[in-house]
Amino acid sequence: PKAPTHFLIVPKEHIPSADDLEERHKNLIGHVFLVAKKICAEEGLTKGYRIVNNCKEDGGQTVEHLHFHVLGGRSLNWPPG
């Protein structure tokens, strides 16, 4: 884990990367962010959190299935990594 709280949100539909998203996926992506908000509230991340998506090889993607990392529980500096 990269933070005290680190979880993934993985859509059931197979989408290789964010670069493969289409107009028809807009409700799915909105749902991902609402799920992140709900879980973060349940986890008590009242001071904030970060949602990360790595896209393709140069973006750091190592699993060819769209997914989002949610990190929180500490101050997250910028730039990352």
Secondary structure as the mmCIF struct_conf table of DSSP 4:
data_model
#
loop_
_struct_conf.conf_type_id
_struct_conf.id
_struct_conf.beg_label_comp_id
_struct_conf.beg_label_asym_id
_struct_conf.beg_label_seq_id
_struct_conf.end_label_comp_id
_struct_conf.end_label_asym_id
_struct_conf.end_label_seq_id
BEND BEND1 ALA A 3 PRO A 4
STRN STRN1 THR A 5 ILE A 9
BEND BEND2 LYS A 12 GLU A 13
HELX_RH_3T_P HELX_RH_3T_P1 ALA A 18 ASP A 20
HELX_RH_3T_P HELX_RH_3T_P2 GLU A 23 HIS A 25
HELX_RH_AL_P HELX_RH_AL_P1 LYS A 26 GLU A 42
TURN_TY1_P TURN_TY1_P1 GLU A 43 GLY A 44
TURN_TY1_P TURN_TY1_P2 THR A 46 LYS A 47
STRN STRN2 TYR A 49 VAL A 52
TURN_TY1_P TURN_TY1_P3 LYS A 56 LYS A 56
HELX_RH_3T_P HELX_RH_3T_P3 GLU A 57 GLY A 59
TURN_TY1_P TURN_TY1_P4 GLY A 60 GLY A 60
BEND BEND3 VAL A 63 HIS A 65
STRN STRN3 PHE A 68 GLY A 72
BEND BEND4 GLY A 73 ARG A 74
BEND BEND5 TRP A 78 PRO A 79
#
